[in-house]
């Protein structure tokens, strides 16, 4: 299990959170309970299994929803 | 294509607005209905495009967002050929979102200032002994870094070479530079005012004190109270419910106009954003003023505080006691002092330090045996003599005779607010010392402010004798003061307040001894100057253990809690107002509804922004 902190462009609508949360939870290999979208700091915290899904795929799914990823850190 | 449209949302909004102006202009001045209709249709289609894309994206992840409601409403308006409504609604929605973003960024500015203080680059020593600029993420523990004048310290470390003075305001809130030399500790995020130093990295990134502070604040601004979680759950079902209601209304009344108006009026706008906005502005104000609030639950508890319980030593007092007065009895005082010094040298009690400082340089006869008497002091044997060092209880237990003169001295010392240290040698009283701890400067004024802000009870708990405690209590104007309290007595007392009297309690004490009390109280505030401990154990962190920040902290949480309530009131009030006027009035329409919504959103954001300027005064 790896955990990533993804910095997004400033989030402005609270419904963005539901969208991003829904989008990431839909990915295989992401820990469903550990997805956290921080509205005010515009960050996503997520735990994922690197064998099933890569950080690039996670970023891509956020991108597809229309939000820019500024940078991400994987530990 | 989709991304392109979303990227240019602001341009679309602008063109959309211009088209609407052109449309109305040609209608009023030239009476040209073709241009009017044409430009409004283009404006509607252009304007609904980014909204529809967002709606589609959210439906894909099974979320009925506001975009979905607005898209359906606009499409509906187009179908019934109400182009005026469709164009204006899209404009208001897009322009509102733009203003929201701008103002929201303002409310977050205080937090941003803090996170931007995080170091980004470091000069790291490479294998060839040269220093290279690297990203701070590439620094590991044990790396050697060079810091030049004016640069940020990139990590928590130890000075290896060189000296300089560092401005540690970002960690301690204290802006007077601190001198650092070989072996001194440095903190990430602080600034080297002058000098050049080499440091070895001890902790990097999120493990540094500064990293922890940032993480704490970021968690805090997004933490949710029970009320917010309720709103979240509520809005999850609220928007789909509005959609269902609109469909039902349409099916029964066959009036598309009414149905789509309901869609727009039902948007939950201000409700979902009102509380987070107050929260981020409140926490942001705190961070700027040396008060870190750990989230909205803490804000809520702190703002409703009934009782504040203080530890005495190190909290209300400076925590650096010294001997204020002393008396000697009988002869061989010199010997007695040596015995006393030997015994105290082995103790880590704060009073022992004061006693040793008072005695100064001396020789230390070997201590053969010591026994700590809980709540009394120490009994030891030194050079074959039985030495007892401690309070009056210990002297009674040791059957030490206290003559009339000594009795009078005891009473006098206690009245002065001293903690008493008595020393007996072989059952004879030899030395009496009165140790006094200075009040923190300004503490009296701070306590008065807390009272003015509505805290009902100010209570002091202390391990000192009751007479001393009473003296301090009277001087500070506390409502209650209890002496002879062990750490477990303190936590029992707090438990009683919470469970039996149903009070909301804050405890302010040092982070080490009093951790049970800190954990028990609704709001725990640790004063320890070891910032790490204070950050871990506190609900509210006072930077640099600055007691004078407490009134600001309390006033701010009260203002924030009030602000949240105002925002909820505005949001709920607007929805109620819109729905009732839809039923009872003629003038309500889709675009007026959208206008009121957007205005209400801006009102709650601007209201939240006021918190950034809050000052307890």
Contacts between the chains, C-beta under 8 A, distances in Angstrom:
chain1	res1	chain2	res2	distance
A	10	B	101	6.9
A	10	B	104	7.3
A	10	B	105	6.1
A	10	B	108	7.5
A	12	B	97	6.8
A	12	B	100	5.5
A	12	B	101	4.4
A	12	B	104	5.5
A	13	B	65	7.9
A	13	B	66	7.4
A	13	B	97	7.2
A	13	B	100	7.5
A	13	B	273	7.7
A	14	B	235	7.6
A	14	B	272	4.2
A	14	B	273	5.9
A	14	B	276	6.8
A	15	B	58	6.8
A	15	B	63	6.8
A	15	B	65	4.1
A	15	B	66	5.9
A	15	B	67	7.6
A	15	B	235	7.9
A	15	B	239	8.0
A	15	B	272	7.3
A	18	B	58	7.4
A	18	B	61	7.8
A	18	B	63	4.6
A	18	B	65	7.1
A	18	B	236	7.1
A	19	B	57	6.4
A	19	B	58	4.9
A	19	B	61	5.7
A	19	B	63	5.6
A	19	B	65	6.7
A	22	B	58	7.8
A	22	B	61	3.1
A	22	B	62	6.1
A	22	B	63	5.5
A	23	B	60	8.0
A	23	B	61	4.9
A	26	B	61	6.3
A	38	B	218	6.5
A	38	B	219	7.9
A	38	B	221	7.8
A	38	B	222	4.1
A	39	B	222	5.7
A	39	B	276	5.8
A	40	B	108	6.0
A	40	B	111	6.9
A	40	B	218	7.8
A	40	B	221	4.2
A	40	B	222	5.2
A	40	B	276	6.3
A	40	B	279	7.5
A	40	B	280	4.4
A	41	B	111	7.0
A	41	B	115	7.7
A	41	B	218	4.3
A	41	B	221	6.2
A	41	B	222	6.1
A	43	B	218	7.0
A	63	B	3	7.9
A	64	B	57	7.6
A	65	B	57	5.1
A	65	B	61	7.5
A	66	B	2	7.1
A	66	B	3	6.7
A	66	B	6	4.8
A	66	B	53	7.1
A	66	B	54	6.6
A	66	B	57	6.0
A	73	B	137	7.3
